[in-house]
Amino acid sequence: MTSNIFDLARSGTVDPEVIEERGRDSATRPTWLGLAAQAALARGDRFAVIRYLREAVQNDDDAFLAWASISEVRHDADDVLNEELDRVGVPRM
């Protein structure tokens, strides 16, 4: 995994479901879910953003793997989306 993958996810050119599938059985699944959330945000799919990030932070032991993506999404999100993320337990970075 390289830093270019974050740019690719942010571009929205890759389907978030493809990114999610790539991380299905990965030990770094939260990272892949965070990337899928970034791709979903780029495509305007707010519900998918919430779903991906909520799943990414479910396990406290490896939620840190999604922090970079959470930070990016939180920065780019509007107030309403940030409030929804607060409600489902996605931390503010």
N, CA, C and O atoms as a DFTB+ gen file, in Angstrom:
372 C
 N C O
     1  1       0.852      -1.168       0.000
     2  2       0.000       0.000       0.000
     3  2       0.900       1.233       0.000
     4  3       1.835       1.329       0.794
     5  1       0.610       2.167      -0.890
     6  2       1.401       3.393      -0.978
     7  2       0.512       4.604      -0.723
     8  3      -0.713       4.491      -0.685
     9  1       1.137       5.755      -0.551
    10  2       0.367       6.974      -0.306
    11  2      -0.494       7.347      -1.502
    12  3      -1.481       8.067      -1.347
    13  1      -0.144       6.876      -2.682
    14  2      -0.945       7.161      -3.871
    15  2      -2.355       6.602      -3.765
    16  3      -3.276       7.103      -4.410
    17  1      -2.523       5.581      -2.966
    18  2      -3.839       4.973      -2.837
    19  2      -4.829       5.946      -2.193
    20  3      -6.022       5.915      -2.496
    21  1      -4.331       6.807      -1.307
    22  2      -5.203       7.810      -0.703
    23  2      -5.673       8.818      -1.750
    24  3      -6.837       9.220      -1.747
    25  1      -4.778       9.226      -2.641
    26  2      -5.156      10.136      -3.724
    27  2      -6.179       9.485      -4.637
    28  3      -7.144      10.122      -5.059
    29  1      -5.965       8.218      -4.939
    30  2      -6.886       7.495      -5.805
    31  2      -8.268       7.390      -5.166
    32  3      -9.281       7.591      -5.836
    33  1      -8.308       7.078      -3.885
    34  2      -9.591       6.988      -3.185
    35  2     -10.292       8.347      -3.179
    36  3     -11.489       8.434      -3.452
    37  1      -9.547       9.401      -2.867
    38  2     -10.125      10.755      -2.822
    39  2     -10.641      11.207      -4.180
    40  3     -11.542      12.043      -4.253
    41  1     -10.084      10.668      -5.248
    42  2     -10.507      11.083      -6.591
    43  2     -11.905      10.577      -6.933
    44  3     -12.590      11.155      -7.777
    45  1     -12.325       9.497      -6.275
    46  2     -13.639       8.933      -6.557
    47  2     -13.697       8.097      -7.825
    48  3     -14.777       7.676      -8.238
    49  1     -12.550       7.853      -8.446
    50  2     -12.556       7.087      -9.698
    51  2     -12.678       5.588      -9.464
    52  3     -13.031       4.844     -10.380
    53  1     -12.390       5.142      -8.253
    54  2     -12.526       3.730      -7.926
    55  2     -13.800       3.544      -7.109
    56  3     -14.057       4.283      -6.159
    57  1     -14.584       2.557      -7.488
    58  2     -15.831       2.257      -6.790
    59  2     -15.519       1.877      -5.335
    60  3     -14.674       1.016      -5.093
    61  1     -16.184       2.501      -4.380
    62  2     -15.934       2.181      -2.976
    63  2     -16.147       0.700      -2.653
    64  3     -15.472       0.151      -1.782
    65  1     -17.070       0.064      -3.341
    66  2     -17.314      -1.356      -3.092
    67  2     -16.118      -2.205      -3.501
    68  3     -15.845      -3.234      -2.884
    69  1     -15.405      -1.779      -4.541
    70  2     -14.195      -2.486      -4.965
    71  2     -13.125      -2.365      -3.880
    72  3     -12.430      -3.333      -3.573
    73  1     -13.001      -1.178      -3.309
    74  2     -12.027      -0.955      -2.239
    75  2     -12.402      -1.795      -1.020
    76  3     -11.548      -2.442      -0.416
    77  1     -13.684      -1.778      -0.667
    78  2     -14.142      -2.568       0.477
    79  2     -13.832      -4.053       0.252
    80  3     -13.347      -4.731       1.158
    81  1     -14.106      -4.545      -0.928
    82  2     -13.862      -5.955      -1.239
    83  2     -12.375      -6.292      -1.126
    84  3     -12.018      -7.375      -0.662
    85  1     -11.521      -5.386      -1.543
    86  2     -10.070      -5.606      -1.468
    87  2      -9.624      -5.868      -0.031
    88  3      -8.686      -6.628       0.207
    89  1     -10.296      -5.240       0.912
    90  2      -9.922      -5.402       2.308
    91  2     -10.736      -6.428       3.071
    92  3     -10.611      -6.531       4.292
    93  1     -11.562      -7.182       2.379
    94  2     -12.493      -8.093       3.052
    95  2     -11.828      -8.996       4.089
    96  3     -12.292      -9.048       5.227
    97  1     -10.796      -9.681       3.747
    98  2     -10.138     -10.608       4.677
    99  2      -8.775     -10.102       5.151
   100  3      -7.946     -10.878       5.626
   101  1      -8.558      -8.828       5.021
   102  2      -7.267      -8.246       5.361
   103  2      -7.166      -7.939       6.852
   104  3      -8.151      -7.570       7.492
   105  1      -5.973      -8.096       7.387
   106  2      -5.724      -7.708       8.774
   107  2      -5.816      -6.194       8.938
   108  3      -5.953      -5.689      10.052
   109  1      -5.741      -5.484       7.832
   110  2      -5.838      -4.018       7.862
   111  2      -7.182      -3.540       7.309
   112  3      -7.262      -2.478       6.692
   113  1      -8.224      -4.320       7.531
   114  2      -9.553      -3.985       7.006
   115  2      -9.990      -2.552       7.324
   116  3     -10.544      -1.894       6.444
   117  1      -9.767      -2.034       8.542
   118  2     -10.181      -0.654       8.808
   119  2      -9.540       0.358       7.846
   120  3     -10.165       1.358       7.493
   121  1      -8.312       0.104       7.428
   122  2      -7.669       0.990       6.460
   123  2      -8.455       0.992       5.156
   124  3      -8.734       2.049       4.591
   125  1      -8.805      -0.180       4.692
   126  2      -9.554      -0.301       3.433
   127  2     -10.942       0.313       3.551
   128  3     -11.425       0.942       2.610
   129  1     -11.587       0.137       4.702
   130  2     -12.901       0.750       4.905
   131  2     -12.787       2.273       4.921
   132  3     -13.657       2.969       4.397
   133  1     -11.723       2.785       5.520
   134  2     -11.503       4.234       5.499
   135  2     -11.305       4.751       4.088
   136  3     -11.831       5.804       3.726
   137  1     -10.549       4.013       3.294
   138  2     -10.355       4.405       1.895
   139  2     -11.674       4.346       1.127
   140  3     -11.961       5.216       0.305
   141  1     -12.468       3.323       1.399
   142  2     -13.782       3.222       0.747
   143  2     -14.662       4.411       1.134
   144  3     -15.414       4.930       0.309
   145  1     -14.561       4.837       2.395
   146  2     -15.323       6.009       2.842
   147  2     -14.894       7.262       2.093
   148  3     -15.734       8.076       1.708
   149  1     -13.592       7.420       1.885
   150  2     -13.114       8.579       1.129
   151  2     -13.638       8.544      -0.307
   152  3     -14.055       9.572      -0.842
   153  1     -13.619       7.378      -0.925
   154  2     -14.128       7.250      -2.292
   155  2     -15.628       7.527      -2.334
   156  3     -16.122       8.160      -3.266
   157  1     -16.345       7.052      -1.323
   158  2     -17.784       7.297      -1.265
   159  2     -18.078       8.789      -1.100
   160  3     -19.007       9.313      -1.714
   161  1     -17.289       9.465      -0.275
   162  2     -17.473      10.906      -0.090
   163  2     -17.240      11.651      -1.408
   164  3     -17.986      12.566      -1.754
   165  1     -16.211      11.251      -2.125
   166  2     -15.921      11.888      -3.415
   167  2     -17.069      11.709      -4.392
   168  3     -17.285      12.554      -5.261
   169  1     -17.800      10.622      -4.256
   170  2     -18.938      10.343      -5.136
   171  2     -20.258      10.879      -4.585
   172  3     -21.299      10.759      -5.232
   173  1     -20.213      11.468      -3.392
   174  2     -21.411      12.057      -2.812
   175  2     -22.328      11.075      -2.106
   176  3     -23.488      11.400      -1.851
   177  1     -21.845       9.888      -1.784
   178  2     -22.657       8.867      -1.127
   179  2     -22.447       8.940       0.383
   180  3     -21.638       8.204       0.948
   181  1     -23.177       9.825       1.015
   182  2     -23.025      10.086       2.442
   183  2     -23.353       8.871       3.305
   184  3     -22.687       8.621       4.310
   185  1     -24.382       8.117       2.913
   186  2     -24.762       6.942       3.695
   187  2     -23.653       5.898       3.697
   188  3     -23.403       5.258       4.719
   189  1     -22.989       5.723       2.562
   190  2     -21.875       4.778       2.493
   191  2     -20.709       5.264       3.348
   192  3     -20.040       4.454       3.992
   193  1     -20.457       6.559       3.366
   194  2     -19.392       7.113       4.209
   195  2     -19.638       6.721       5.664
   196  3     -18.734       6.240       6.347
   197  1     -20.844       6.927       6.123
   198  2     -21.198       6.610       7.504
   199  2     -21.045       5.113       7.761
   200  3     -20.481       4.711       8.779
   201  1     -21.539       4.298       6.851
   202  2     -21.475       2.843       7.018
   203  2     -20.033       2.350       7.081
   204  3     -19.684       1.561       7.959
   205  1     -19.191       2.811       6.153
   206  2     -17.803       2.364       6.121
   207  2     -17.040       2.794       7.379
   208  3     -16.311       1.998       7.970
   209  1     -17.211       4.039       7.778
   210  2     -16.452       4.518       8.943
   211  2     -16.975       3.924      10.239
   212  3     -16.198       3.659      11.157
   213  1     -18.262       3.717      10.324
   214  2     -18.806       3.071      11.531
   215  2     -18.218       1.670      11.683
   216  3     -17.834       1.270      12.782
   217  1     -18.146       0.927      10.579
   218  2     -17.557      -0.408      10.642
   219  2     -16.061      -0.342      10.946
   220  3     -15.539      -1.187      11.674
   221  1     -15.379       0.642      10.402
   222  2     -13.930       0.759      10.590
   223  2     -13.544       0.963      12.051
   224  3     -12.454       0.566      12.461
   225  1     -14.419       1.574      12.836
   226  2     -14.076       1.860      14.239
   227  2     -14.733       0.900      15.220
   228  3     -14.686       1.137      16.427
   229  1     -15.335      -0.159      14.745
   230  2     -16.017      -1.113      15.622
   231  2     -15.086      -1.773      16.626
   232  3     -15.461      -1.977      17.780
   233  1     -13.894      -2.104      16.201
   234  2     -12.940      -2.787      17.070
   235  2     -11.891      -1.780      17.536
   236  3     -11.093      -1.286      16.740
   237  1     -11.902      -1.486      18.816
   238  2     -10.977      -0.485      19.361
   239  2      -9.507      -0.830      19.119
   240  3      -8.668       0.065      19.017
   241  1      -9.197      -2.114      19.027
   242  2      -7.801      -2.529      18.874
   243  2      -7.189      -2.150      17.536
   244  3      -5.982      -1.924      17.451
   245  1      -8.011      -2.077      16.482
   246  2      -7.437      -1.757      15.175
   247  2      -8.099      -0.564      14.495
   248  3      -7.845      -0.314      13.316
   249  1      -8.934       0.170      15.203
   250  2      -9.584       1.353      14.633
   251  2      -8.568       2.410      14.204
   252  3      -8.826       3.189      13.287
   253  1      -7.414       2.434      14.871
   254  2      -6.387       3.422      14.526
   255  2      -5.949       3.315      13.067
   256  3      -5.435       4.279      12.501
   257  1      -6.151       2.150      12.460
   258  2      -5.757       1.960      11.062
   259  2      -6.563       2.852      10.115
   260  3      -6.127       3.112       8.994
   261  1      -7.710       3.313      10.546
   262  2      -8.562       4.164       9.711
   263  2      -8.413       5.645      10.031
   264  3      -9.074       6.473       9.404
   265  1      -7.569       5.995      10.983
   266  2      -7.482       7.391      11.435
   267  2      -7.158       8.375      10.323
   268  3      -7.735       9.462      10.283
   269  1      -6.261       8.028       9.430
   270  2      -5.905       8.965       8.349
   271  2      -7.131       9.273       7.494
   272  3      -7.381      10.430       7.157
   273  1      -7.883       8.251       7.148
   274  2      -9.079       8.460       6.335
   275  2     -10.161       9.197       7.111
   276  3     -10.845      10.064       6.567
   277  1     -10.312       8.847       8.388
   278  2     -11.306       9.540       9.211
   279  2     -10.981      11.028       9.261
   280  3     -11.875      11.863       9.126
   281  1      -9.726      11.360       9.452
   282  2      -9.303      12.757       9.505
   283  2      -9.631      13.483       8.200
   284  3     -10.136      14.606       8.217
   285  1      -9.344      12.840       7.082
   286  2      -9.636      13.441       5.765
   287  2     -11.135      13.641       5.578
   288  3     -11.576      14.707       5.147
   289  1     -11.910      12.621       5.900
   290  2     -13.365      12.716       5.728
   291  2     -13.922      13.794       6.636
   292  3     -14.724      14.618       6.197
   293  1     -13.509      13.802       7.893
   294  2     -14.003      14.818       8.831
   295  2     -13.673      16.227       8.335
   296  3     -14.487      17.141       8.470
   297  1     -12.501      16.401       7.771
   298  2     -12.095      17.709       7.259
   299  2     -12.967      18.140       6.085
   300  3     -13.354      19.305       5.990
   301  1     -13.276      17.205       5.195
   302  2     -14.018      17.522       3.974
   303  2     -15.532      17.513       4.155
   304  3     -16.260      18.069       3.333
   305  1     -16.005      16.887       5.222
   306  2     -17.445      16.750       5.437
   307  2     -18.061      18.063       5.901
   308  3     -17.402      18.907       6.508
   309  1     -19.348      18.205       5.594
   310  2     -20.075      19.365       6.102
   311  2     -20.538      19.083       7.536
   312  3     -20.344      17.984       8.055
   313  1     -21.141      20.073       8.156
   314  2     -21.562      19.945       9.554
   315  2     -22.558      18.812       9.758
   316  3     -22.490      18.103      10.762
   317  1     -23.470      18.636       8.831
   318  2     -24.502      17.607       8.969
   319  2     -23.871      16.215       8.947
   320  3     -24.201      15.373       9.781
   321  1     -22.977      15.972       8.010
   322  2     -22.313      14.666       7.950
   323  2     -21.457      14.453       9.192
   324  3     -21.443      13.350       9.738
   325  1     -20.747      15.473       9.651
   326  2     -19.950      15.336      10.864
   327  2     -20.822      14.998      12.072
   328  3     -20.415      14.210      12.925
   329  1     -21.996      15.576      12.153
   330  2     -22.917      15.256      13.244
   331  2     -23.377      13.810      13.166
   332  3     -23.477      13.130      14.188
   333  1     -23.656      13.337      11.958
   334  2     -24.051      11.936      11.783
   335  2     -22.910      11.001      12.191
   336  3     -23.144       9.974      12.828
   337  1     -21.699      11.351      11.830
   338  2     -20.551      10.536      12.219
   339  2     -20.378      10.525      13.744
   340  3     -20.022       9.500      14.326
   341  1     -20.633      11.667      14.380
   342  2     -20.601      11.716      15.842
   343  2     -21.615      10.732      16.432
   344  3     -21.309      10.001      17.373
   345  1     -22.818      10.724      15.870
   346  2     -23.891       9.876      16.389
   347  2     -23.573       8.391      16.309
   348  3     -24.004       7.618      17.164
   349  1     -22.818       7.981      15.282
   350  2     -22.523       6.556      15.138
   351  2     -21.183       6.174      15.777
   352  3     -20.744       5.031      15.655
   353  1     -20.536       7.123      16.453
   354  2     -19.331       6.811      17.203
   355  2     -18.014       6.914      16.474
   356  3     -17.010       6.353      16.913
   357  1     -18.011       7.635      15.353
   358  2     -16.750       7.847      14.645
   359  2     -16.043       9.017      15.323
   360  3     -16.595      10.115      15.395
   361  1     -14.826       8.791      15.819
   362  2     -14.146       9.852      16.574
   363  2     -13.735      11.030      15.704
   364  3     -13.533      10.896      14.497
   365  1     -13.617      12.166      16.334
   366  2     -13.027      13.337      15.666
   367  2     -11.528      13.260      15.870
   368  3     -11.059      13.001      16.979
   369  1     -10.781      13.481      14.814
   370  2      -9.323      13.333      14.885
   371  2      -8.677      14.696      15.032
   372  3      -7.453      14.794      15.111
